[in-house]
Amino acid sequence: MEYMKRYQTWRDNDAFDEATRAELAAIAENSAEIEERFHQDLEFGTGGLRGVLGAGTNRMNVYTVRRASQGLADYILANSHDGRERGVVVAHDSRRFSRQFALEAALVMVQNGIRAYIFKDLRPTPQLSFTLRRLGCIAGVMITASHNPPEYNGYKAYWTDGGQFVPPQDAEVIACVNKIEDLTGLKAADEVEAIRSGMLTILDESFDDEYKQTVLAQILNPGTIQAMSDDFTIVYTPLNGAGNMPVRCALTDAGFKHIHVVTQQEQPDPNFTTLSYPNPEDPAAFALAATLAQEKNADIIIATDPDADRMGAMVRDANGEYQLLSGNITGVLMAEYVMSQQQQKGILPANAAIVSTIVSTKLTRKIAKHYNAAYYEVLTGFKFIAEKIHQWDTNGQHTFVYGFEESYGYLAGHAARDKDAIIACVLICEIAAWYKSRGMSIFDGIDEIYRKYGYFKDSVRSVTLKGLEGLAKIRGIMANLRENIPASIAGIGLEEFRCYKTSTTHNLITGNTSQITLPTSDVLYYTLADGSWFCVRPSGTEPKIKIYMGVAGDCGKTAQAKLDALSHAVADLIGV
């Protein structure tokens, strides 16, 4: 068995450190665990690496980080004449081994003659993207597992435009990584010598200040913030991640005076002791923040995930209870606010564009149309939004104004090329203060948007299926759905079926097929006769299958009833 040979090599070869070999010796009698750790290499996918920490080829550890870094270095050296001098910037979040992995990534670059830059401690993912562009680096690396549970870590790779690699480059980088089979020979430079020689630079605080200025530049109504500052209270939790100082500094400099931070979740904590899941999409992550908000009578609660690219917000409903805003609702609030205020101030570009994803709410399209802006949908993954920004910066076809994906990722402006929770925190607090200055709540604002554009309801469901058995079940579900297209769902006829894996759209009314121009992806998309839709895809970062759906109605009650019926029918179809 090949996986057992790999295991024995790692366990017995002194090229691997003593702690690694001891960890593997301890599982010698557990064949299932050995197989799970060694049945494959931890896949360097289109977004990089993400996996459980530990010894083994299918784990996040120093050796898999070196492999990824060597593959990226090989790609740089083969594809850039000035990549050595331009260098690579590396950042990390608060997770276990993040600093060690970040140094390994930087020192592998130095070992290959590539200049490297690294922050002196943790920084948010969007700041990595900004700094890459600011320094003119050829590439960047972010050590993070985003919002995954504490046993995970990961490795995200960025190219010179500040966005993550997109097709076809992502496949080329993956090929460079996959060529490396022997991990025992991979080397990293000596840290002290790398700094002494000038090949490794520790970045100072001036880059923090420059990044913060790009965040503050997105504020549209500073006067409103100032006017409301004495009567507006914020509760913030960084969920023990990298957002603490950047968010607090940005909010303070924006003019907000009353900012209360959840003490138990303020400092970096790789074990996320007070959290089962450090994800601002999860209402449970707000438990301590909600208690503090009640005490302080807060107008809004905001949370950022460990690498501070995702942001979630809670606000009071009509009954005075704090409710978590969905990613779609938050995205729509921001889209309407940014577009309306830029138009009102005469600064909305004539060729303005909004970008969202195929699984996000269709309400955004109506907002864009109302403001005579272009609207584009891309595949899930903020790198595809970043790709559009880069294209338009190059050809001048459009000016990017705003983009979001329903998984709590937002970006206004384009100093960074990844979702930016620091900007999102400032923007959602500004929006809440703006509505309050009008005598309205956020929920009043949402209703105002619905009355203007129609009542759209959207939902997402994630089903976790862990291990090899779970992976096999996910593949089986996708194969079955691909091969057995239903004629109707919830009593409503199916009009169109899109398979992004085969890049084909099937019109079930005419029988015609057409090509999808977006990159291939394991995604299935269904459109019903009444305009409702649902989409199924495996998560690219977690052992989950994700189900998205959306409907529209002439009132909130009608729309919710349609969504409930669709949800039940899709669950029956998929069998989860």
ABEGO torsion letter per residue (X at the ends): XAAAAAAAAAAABAABBAAAAAAAAAAAABAAAAAAAAABBBBBBAAEBBBBBEBEAABBBAAAAAAAAAAAAAAAAAABAAAAAAEBBBBBBABBGAAAAAAAAAAAAAAAGBBBBBBABBBBAAAAAAAAAAAGBABBBBBBAEABBAABBBBBBBBAAGBBBBOAAAAAAAAAAAABABAAABBBBBAAAAAAAGABBBBBAAAAAAAAAAAAAABABAAAAAAAAAABBBBBBAGGBAAAAAAAAAAAAAGBABBBBBAAAABBBAAGAABABBBAABAAAAAAAAAAAAAAGBABBBBBBAAGABBBBBBBBAAGBBBBBBAAAAAAAAAAAAAAAAAAAGABBAABBBBBBAABBAAAAAAAAAAGBBBBBBBBEAAAAAAAAAAAAAAGABBBABBBBAAGBBBBEAABABBBAAAAAAAAAAAAAAAAAAGBBAAAAAAAAAAAAEBBBBBBBBBBBBEAAAAAAAAAAAAAAAABBBABBGGBBBABBBBAAAGBBBBAAAGBBBBBABBBBBBBBBBBAAGBBBBBBBBAABBBBBBBBBBBBABAAAAAAAAAAAAAAAAAAAGX
